[in-house]
Protein backbone atom coordinates (compact mmCIF):
# COMPACT_ATOMS: atom_id res chain seq x y z
CA UNK A 1 0.00 0.00 0.00
CA UNK A 2 1.23 3.49 -0.83
CA UNK A 3 1.74 6.18 1.78
CA UNK A 4 -1.60 7.82 2.55
CA UNK A 5 -1.85 11.25 0.82
CA UNK A 6 -2.51 13.02 4.12
CA UNK A 7 0.55 11.33 5.63
CA UNK A 8 2.62 12.41 2.63
CA UNK A 9 1.43 15.98 3.21
CA UNK A 10 2.50 15.81 6.88
CA UNK A 11 5.92 14.38 5.99
CA UNK A 12 6.40 17.18 3.46
CA UNK A 13 5.47 19.77 6.10
CA UNK A 14 8.07 18.33 8.47
CA UNK A 15 10.79 18.57 5.82
CA UNK A 16 9.84 22.14 4.87
CA UNK A 17 9.72 23.25 8.51
CA UNK A 18 13.38 22.37 8.97
CA UNK A 19 12.53 20.70 12.28
CA UNK A 20 15.66 19.06 13.73
CA UNK A 21 15.75 15.32 14.30
CA UNK A 22 15.42 14.22 17.92
CA UNK A 23 18.74 12.36 17.86
CA UNK A 24 20.54 15.66 17.14
CA UNK A 25 19.14 17.26 20.32
CA UNK A 26 19.57 16.97 24.04
CA UNK A 27 16.72 15.27 25.94
CA UNK A 28 15.64 18.66 27.30
CA UNK A 29 15.55 20.16 23.80
CA UNK A 30 13.72 17.13 22.40
CA UNK A 31 11.05 17.36 25.10
CA UNK A 32 10.41 20.99 24.30
CA UNK A 33 10.29 20.29 20.55
CA UNK A 34 7.71 17.55 21.13
CA UNK A 35 5.58 19.90 23.23
CA UNK A 36 5.90 22.76 20.73
CA UNK A 37 5.01 20.73 17.62
CA UNK A 38 2.21 18.59 19.07
CA UNK A 39 -0.65 21.13 18.64
CA UNK A 40 -0.13 21.35 14.86
CA UNK A 41 -1.50 17.82 14.38
CA UNK A 42 -3.74 17.37 17.43
CA UNK A 43 -7.51 17.65 16.91
CA UNK A 44 -9.84 19.69 19.09
CA UNK A 45 -10.38 17.79 22.34
CA UNK A 46 -13.92 16.54 22.97
CA UNK A 47 -15.91 17.69 25.97
CA UNK A 48 -15.85 15.23 28.86
CA UNK A 49 -17.16 15.21 32.42
CA UNK A 50 -14.11 15.82 34.60
CA UNK A 51 -10.32 15.79 34.76
CA UNK A 52 -8.38 15.45 38.01
CA UNK A 53 -4.63 15.65 38.58
CA UNK A 54 -3.65 13.28 41.40
CA UNK A 55 -0.68 11.23 42.54
CA UNK A 56 -0.33 7.47 42.69
CA UNK A 57 2.13 7.57 45.54
CA UNK A 58 4.95 9.65 44.07
CA UNK A 59 3.78 9.20 40.46
CA UNK A 60 1.65 11.99 38.91
CA UNK A 61 -1.52 10.74 37.23
CA UNK A 62 -4.47 12.36 35.45
CA UNK A 63 -7.94 10.88 35.85
CA UNK A 64 -10.59 11.40 33.15
CA UNK A 65 -14.32 10.69 33.39
CA UNK A 66 -16.93 11.00 30.64
CA UNK A 67 -19.81 13.44 30.80
CA UNK A 68 -23.23 12.46 32.08
CA UNK A 69 -22.06 9.79 34.52
CA UNK A 70 -22.98 10.12 38.23
CA UNK A 71 -19.95 10.38 40.54
CA UNK A 72 -21.10 7.25 42.37
CA UNK A 73 -20.94 5.12 39.23
CA UNK A 74 -17.94 2.78 39.10
CA UNK A 75 -16.62 2.95 35.54
CA UNK A 76 -14.38 0.58 33.60
CA UNK A 77 -10.86 1.99 33.52
CA UNK A 78 -7.92 2.20 31.11
CA UNK A 79 -4.50 2.86 32.64
CA UNK A 80 -2.66 4.69 29.86
CA UNK A 81 1.08 5.17 29.33
CA UNK A 82 2.17 7.87 26.88
CA UNK A 83 4.69 7.41 24.11
CA UNK A 84 7.92 9.28 23.53
CA UNK A 85 10.73 6.75 23.67
CA UNK A 86 10.82 6.81 27.50
CA UNK A 87 12.57 10.20 27.09
CA UNK A 88 9.93 12.72 25.94
CA UNK A 89 6.17 13.15 26.37
CA UNK A 90 4.01 13.81 29.42
CA UNK A 91 0.42 14.09 30.57
CA UNK A 92 -0.19 17.16 28.41
CA UNK A 93 1.20 15.79 25.14
CA UNK A 94 -1.34 12.95 25.22
CA UNK A 95 -4.19 14.81 26.92
CA UNK A 96 -6.41 15.02 23.82
CA UNK A 97 -6.01 11.32 23.03
CA UNK A 98 -7.00 10.42 26.59
CA UNK A 99 -10.04 12.69 26.33
CA UNK A 100 -11.00 11.07 23.01
CA UNK A 101 -10.81 7.57 24.48
CA UNK A 102 -12.75 8.68 27.56
CA UNK A 103 -15.54 10.20 25.47
CA UNK A 104 -15.77 7.52 22.79
CA UNK A 105 -15.39 4.45 25.01
CA UNK A 106 -17.46 5.85 27.89
CA UNK A 107 -14.83 4.79 30.42
CA UNK A 108 -12.44 6.40 32.87
CA UNK A 109 -8.87 6.83 31.68
CA UNK A 110 -5.97 7.19 34.10
CA UNK A 111 -2.86 8.61 32.40
CA UNK A 112 0.46 7.93 34.10
CA UNK A 113 3.37 10.41 34.16
CA UNK A 114 6.14 7.85 34.68
CA UNK A 115 9.76 8.89 35.22
CA UNK A 116 11.72 9.68 32.07
CA UNK A 117 15.21 8.76 30.89
CA UNK A 118 18.06 9.52 30.90
CA UNK A 119 17.58 11.01 34.37
CA UNK A 120 15.82 7.78 35.33
CA UNK A 121 17.17 4.76 33.49
CA UNK A 122 15.49 1.39 32.94
CA UNK A 123 13.65 -0.07 34.79
CA UNK A 124 12.30 3.18 36.32
CA UNK A 125 9.53 3.67 33.72
CA UNK A 126 8.50 0.02 33.91
CA UNK A 127 8.51 0.13 37.72
CA UNK A 128 6.31 3.25 37.70
CA UNK A 129 3.88 1.72 35.21
CA UNK A 130 3.45 -1.37 37.37
CA UNK A 131 3.20 0.61 40.61
CA UNK A 132 0.63 3.01 39.16
CA UNK A 133 -1.52 0.17 37.81
CA UNK A 134 -1.60 -1.53 41.21
CA UNK A 135 -2.36 1.82 42.88
CA UNK A 136 -5.35 2.41 40.62
CA UNK A 137 -6.78 -0.98 41.61
CA UNK A 138 -6.10 -0.40 45.31
CA UNK A 139 -7.73 3.06 45.20
CA UNK A 140 -10.56 2.16 42.83
CA UNK A 141 -13.28 3.38 45.19
CA UNK A 142 -11.90 6.90 45.51
CA UNK A 143 -11.26 7.05 41.75
CA UNK A 144 -14.77 5.87 40.93
CA UNK A 145 -13.58 2.94 38.83
CA UNK A 146 -14.34 -0.77 38.73
CA UNK A 147 -11.15 -2.77 39.44
CA UNK A 148 -12.77 -5.79 37.81
CA UNK A 149 -12.93 -3.97 34.46
CA UNK A 150 -9.32 -2.96 33.92
CA UNK A 151 -7.37 -2.37 30.72
CA UNK A 152 -3.83 -1.12 30.16
CA UNK A 153 -2.60 0.60 27.04
CA UNK A 154 -0.23 3.04 25.45
CA UNK A 155 1.44 4.17 22.26
CA UNK A 156 5.01 3.34 21.21
CA UNK A 157 7.11 3.32 24.40
CA UNK A 158 3.81 3.44 26.28
CA UNK A 159 2.72 0.31 24.41
CA UNK A 160 5.95 -1.30 25.57
CA UNK A 161 5.11 -0.42 29.18
CA UNK A 162 1.54 -1.71 28.84
CA UNK A 163 2.80 -5.03 27.48
CA UNK A 164 5.24 -5.30 30.38
CA UNK A 165 2.49 -4.55 32.91
CA UNK A 166 0.28 -7.24 31.37
CA UNK A 167 3.07 -9.79 31.76
CA UNK A 168 3.76 -8.69 35.34
CA UNK A 169 0.07 -8.96 36.23
CA UNK A 170 0.00 -12.50 34.80
CA UNK A 171 3.08 -13.48 36.81
CA UNK A 172 1.81 -11.87 40.02
CA UNK A 173 -1.62 -13.44 39.79
CA UNK A 174 -3.31 -10.06 39.39
CA UNK A 175 -4.63 -7.50 39.03
CA UNK A 176 -6.78 -9.11 36.36
CA UNK A 177 -6.37 -7.21 33.08
CA UNK A 178 -9.16 -7.52 30.53
CA UNK A 179 -7.33 -5.96 27.57
CA UNK A 180 -3.89 -4.65 26.66
CA UNK A 181 -4.19 -2.01 23.94
CA UNK A 182 -0.80 -1.65 22.28
CA UNK A 183 -0.44 1.09 19.68
CA UNK A 184 2.63 0.56 17.47
CA UNK A 185 4.50 -0.80 20.50
CA UNK A 186 8.24 -1.16 21.01
CA UNK A 187 8.69 -4.86 21.83
CA UNK A 188 12.39 -5.63 21.27
CA UNK A 189 15.15 -3.17 22.17
CA UNK A 190 17.91 -5.57 21.23
CA UNK A 191 17.15 -6.21 17.56
CA UNK A 192 16.63 -4.20 14.40
CA UNK A 193 14.05 -5.78 12.11
CA UNK A 194 13.62 -5.59 8.35
CA UNK A 195 11.23 -2.65 8.76
CA UNK A 196 13.98 -0.83 10.69
CA UNK A 197 16.17 -1.15 7.62
CA UNK A 198 13.51 -0.55 4.97
CA UNK A 199 12.03 2.50 6.74
CA UNK A 200 15.19 3.85 8.38
CA UNK A 201 14.58 7.46 7.37
CA UNK A 202 11.92 9.71 5.92
CA UNK A 203 8.86 8.47 7.81
CA UNK A 204 8.92 10.62 10.98
CA UNK A 205 10.37 8.03 13.38
CA UNK A 206 13.85 7.06 12.18
CA UNK A 207 16.28 4.27 12.95
CA UNK A 208 18.76 6.79 14.39
CA UNK A 209 15.98 8.29 16.47
CA UNK A 210 15.12 4.90 17.97
CA UNK A 211 18.78 4.20 18.70
CA UNK A 212 18.92 7.57 20.51
CA UNK A 213 15.84 6.79 22.62
CA UNK A 214 17.08 3.30 23.51
CA UNK A 215 20.57 4.53 24.42
CA UNK A 216 19.05 7.06 26.81
CA UNK A 217 16.65 4.52 28.34
CA UNK A 218 18.92 1.56 28.95
CA UNK A 219 21.64 1.66 31.56
CA UNK A 220 23.71 -0.82 29.54
CA UNK A 221 23.14 -2.64 26.23
CA UNK A 222 22.58 -5.95 28.02
CA UNK A 223 19.41 -4.50 29.58
CA UNK A 224 17.73 -5.08 26.20
CA UNK A 225 17.71 -8.80 27.03
CA UNK A 226 15.45 -8.20 30.04
CA UNK A 227 11.78 -8.84 29.18
CA UNK A 228 10.81 -5.74 31.19
CA UNK A 229 12.64 -3.77 28.47
CA UNK A 230 11.87 -6.14 25.58
CA UNK A 231 8.58 -7.90 26.33
CA UNK A 232 8.93 -10.12 23.26
CA UNK A 233 11.79 -11.82 25.15
CA UNK A 234 9.53 -13.09 27.94
CA UNK A 235 9.82 -16.85 28.45
CA UNK A 236 6.09 -17.45 28.07
CA UNK A 237 3.02 -15.55 26.92
CA UNK A 238 0.46 -18.10 28.06
CA UNK A 239 -2.28 -16.60 30.19
CA UNK A 240 -1.48 -12.98 29.44
CA UNK A 241 -4.37 -10.56 28.82
CA UNK A 242 -6.06 -10.43 25.41
CA UNK A 243 -4.56 -7.77 23.16
CA UNK A 244 -5.43 -5.15 20.60
CA UNK A 245 -2.28 -4.41 18.61
CA UNK A 246 -2.27 -1.51 16.15
CA UNK A 247 0.59 -1.20 13.67
CA UNK A 248 1.41 1.16 10.80
CA UNK A 249 2.73 0.15 7.40
CA UNK A 250 5.44 2.84 7.21
CA UNK A 251 6.72 2.49 10.78
CA UNK A 252 10.21 1.16 11.59
CA UNK A 253 8.55 -0.64 14.53
CA UNK A 254 6.03 -2.41 12.30
CA UNK A 255 7.75 -5.79 12.24
CA UNK A 256 8.23 -6.05 16.00
CA UNK A 257 4.57 -5.21 16.54
CA UNK A 258 3.65 -7.92 14.02
CA UNK A 259 6.00 -10.37 15.74
CA UNK A 260 4.50 -9.65 19.16
CA UNK A 261 1.01 -10.36 17.84
CA UNK A 262 2.28 -13.67 16.46
CA UNK A 263 3.95 -14.58 19.77
CA UNK A 264 0.75 -13.94 21.70
CA UNK A 265 -1.40 -15.87 19.24
CA UNK A 266 1.00 -18.83 19.32
CA UNK A 267 0.54 -18.92 23.12
CA UNK A 268 -3.24 -19.06 22.76
CA UNK A 269 -3.87 -15.41 23.59
CA UNK A 270 -6.80 -13.71 21.86
CA UNK A 271 -5.34 -10.95 19.65
CA UNK A 272 -6.93 -8.37 17.39
CA UNK A 273 -4.11 -7.10 15.16
CA UNK A 274 -5.07 -4.12 13.03
CA UNK A 275 -2.55 -2.84 10.48
CA UNK A 276 -3.05 0.62 8.96
CA UNK A 277 -1.04 0.14 5.79
CA UNK A 278 -0.55 3.74 4.64
CA UNK A 279 0.21 5.19 8.07
CA UNK A 280 3.38 6.19 9.93
CA UNK A 281 4.47 5.79 13.53
CA UNK A 282 2.54 8.08 15.86
CA UNK A 283 -0.42 8.65 13.54
CA UNK A 284 -3.22 7.93 16.04
CA UNK A 285 -3.20 11.32 17.89
CA UNK A 286 -2.68 13.27 14.63
CA UNK A 287 -6.36 13.53 13.71
CA UNK A 288 -6.18 17.25 12.92
CA UNK A 289 -4.17 16.42 9.80
CA UNK A 290 -4.69 12.68 9.30
CA UNK A 291 -8.31 11.49 9.20
CA UNK A 292 -7.27 7.87 9.76
CA UNK A 293 -5.95 8.89 13.18
CA UNK A 294 -9.50 9.68 14.26
CA UNK A 295 -10.73 6.45 12.67
CA UNK A 296 -8.14 4.54 14.69
CA UNK A 297 -9.23 6.27 17.92
CA UNK A 298 -12.80 5.13 17.24
CA UNK A 299 -11.60 1.57 16.63
CA UNK A 300 -9.53 1.54 19.83
CA UNK A 301 -12.40 3.01 21.86
CA UNK A 302 -14.74 0.39 20.43
CA UNK A 303 -12.37 -2.41 21.42
CA UNK A 304 -12.13 -0.99 24.95
CA UNK A 305 -15.89 -0.59 25.23
CA UNK A 306 -16.46 -4.16 24.05
CA UNK A 307 -13.75 -5.72 26.26
CA UNK A 308 -14.82 -3.80 29.38
CA UNK A 309 -18.59 -4.05 28.88
N, C-alpha and C positions, 0 to 999 in steps of 0.2 A: 504494500500500500504506500502511496506517495505521502509526503508530508502534507498535513491539512493546510489549506490556504491561509487560514487565520493564524496557524502556528508559524508559517513562513513569514507572514507579516510581522509577527512579534520578533522572530529571529532577526529580521532585517532592521527593525527598530533598535534592537540591542546593538547591532553592529554600527549603525549610524550614530547612536548616542555616544560611542566611544567609552562605554562603561568598562572599567578595568576588570580583569578576571580575578576571582577571589584568591587564587593561589599567588597572585602578585602583591597581596595586601597583608597587613597584620590582622590578627583576629579582631582587634578593636575596630579597625577600618572596615573590615568585612561585615561586621555586625551593623555598623552604621549604614553601609551601602545597602544591605538587605532591608533595613527599616525604611530608608529613603526611597527605594525603588518599588516597594511592595504596593503602594496605593495605585500606581499606574495600571495595574492589571487586576486589582481586587474589586469585585462588584459591590454595589450598595448593600450594606448588611440588612437583613430582614428584622422586623420588629419581633421581639420576644418578651417574655414576662418579666424576668429579673436576671441580674448578673451580680454575683458577690465575689469579692476578692478575699480569700481566706488563707490559712496556712495549714498544711498537713504536717504537723510537727514543725520542722524548720523549712519545709518546702512550700513555696508559694503556689497556690492553686486558684483557679477561677471557675466558679460554679454557675452554670447557665440553666434556666428553666423556661419552658415555653409559656406563651400567653394562655390565659383562660383556664389554668389548672389551679385548684385550691391548694393552699400551702400545706394542708394536711395530707394531700395525696402523695403516696410513695411512688415515684416514677422509676422506670428502668433507667440505667445509667451507663454512659460510655466514658471511660477514663481515657483521655486523649493526650498523646505525646507529640509535640510539634517537630517538624523537620528542621534541617539546617546543619547536617553533618556533625552533630554534637558540639558545634562551635558557635553557630549563629542561630537566630530565631528566639522568640520569647512568647509570652502570652498575647501580646499585642499583634505580632505578625500573623498569627493564626486566629485572631479574634473573629473575623467575619466567617471563616469556615466553621468554627465552632457554633456560631449563631445559626448558620444555615442548617447544620445537622440537627441542632436543637429544634428549630422551627419545623423542618421537613419530616423528621423522625418522630417528633412529639415526645422526646425523652429529655432527661437531664444530661448535660455534658460537663465533665470535670476536666479542665485543662491543667496540665502539670508543668510548672516552670523548673525543670530539673537543672542541676548544676552543669555548666558548660566547660568544655576543654578550650585551651590547654591549661587553664587555671586548675581544673579538676579533671584529672585523667581517668580513663577506664579503671575500675568499673563504677565511678561515681554516678554517671547518668543512669546506668542500669540499676544500681542500688536505690536511687531516688525513685525510679519508676516503680519498682517493686514495693518500696515503703509507702509510696503515695497510694497505690492500689489497695494495699491492706488497710491503710488509714481510712479510705473512703468506705470500705466495708464495715470497719469498726465504728465509724461515725455516721452510718447510714441514716439513723433516725434524725439527727440534727441537720443533715443535708437534705432530707426529704426524698431519699432514694430507696429503692428496693434492692437489697444486697443479693437477692436471689435472681435478679435480672441484670447481670453485669456483663458488659463488653469492654474490651480494650482495643485501642486503635491508634494509628498515627501514620504520618507520611514520611517516606525516606528514612532518615535516622530515627524518626519517631516510630515508623513501622518496624524497624529493627528492635526498638525497645519494647513495643507491644508483643512481638514474637517471643522475646526473651521472657517477658512477664507471663505469657501463656505457658511456656515451658516450666517456669518456676512454680506456677500455681499447680500444674499437674504433679510435679515432684513433691510439693509440700502437702498435697491432698486438699488444696483449696487456697483461696476462695474459688468457687466454681465459676468459670468463665463461659458464657454462652456463645460468644463470637469474638474472634480476633480479626479486626479489619485492617489489613496491611496495604497501604497505598505506595506503590513502587518502592518496596522496602529494600534496605541494605541487608543482605543475609550472609555474606561471606567477605570478610575484610582481608583474607589472606590469598585471594585468587583474583585474577583479571580474566573475565570471560571473553567469548568472541564478540559480544556486543560492546564490551569495553574497547576492543580494538577497532571494530567497524564504525563506532560512533564516538571516537575519541575526542573529536572537536567539532564545533559548529552547531551543537544542539542544546545550548544553554549549560547543562551540566557537562563537564569535560573530564577526561581521564586524569589530567593533571590536577583539576579541582578536587576529585575524589581522593587522590593521593595526598593532597594537602590536608583535607579533613581528617583522613585516617591517621596521618602522622601526628596531628595535634591531639587526637583522641587517645591513641594507644600510648602506654608508657614505654613499651618495647615491642618490636615486631612480633615476638612470640605470643603476645597477647591475642593476636588474631586467631590463634588455635583454640582459644577459650570459647565455648558455645555462648557465653554471655556477651561476647563481642560478635561472634559469627554463629547465629542460631542454627544455620544449616549443618554445623558440625556437632550438633547434639547427638548422643549415642542412639536415642530412640525418639520417635515422634508419636508412638502409640498413646492414645488416650488424651492427646492435647486437644484444646478447644477447636471446634469447627472454624473455618477461615473463609473470609472474603479477601482475595488477593487481586489488586488492580495493577496492571502493568501498562507501559507505553511503548509503542513500536520503535520510537527514536530516542530511547533512553539507554545510556551505557549500563544501567542496572537491570535492563530487561531480562537478560538471561538468568541472573541469579534469583529474580522473582519467579520466573518460570520454573527454575530448578526447585525452589522451595515448595511451590505448589505440587510438583511431582513427588517430592519427598513425603509431604503430608498425605497425599492420596495413596502412596505405596504402603503407608502405615495404617490405612483404613480410616483416615480422617476425612470428614465431609468438607470439600473445598469448592467454592465458586471462584473460578479464575476468569477475570474479565480483562481482555487485552484491547486497549484503544490504539489501533494500528498507526494512525497518523499523528499521534501525540508525542510530546516530549516530557522529560522528567519535570515534575512540579506543576503540571497543567491543571490539576483539580481546583486550586483556589484562584485561578486566573480567569474567572468567568466574565470579567469586564471586557476582555479582548478575545477570549476563546469560548465559544458557546458550548463546546463539548465539556468544558470544565463544569458548567452548571448541570449538564446532563449527567455527568459522573457523580456530582453531589447528590442528585435525586436518586441515582441507583444505590449509592452507599447508604443513604438515609432509608431507602426501602428495605435494604438487607437488614439494617439495624432494627427497624420497626418489626419486620417479620420474625427475626431471631429472638427479639425481646418481648414479643407479644404476650 
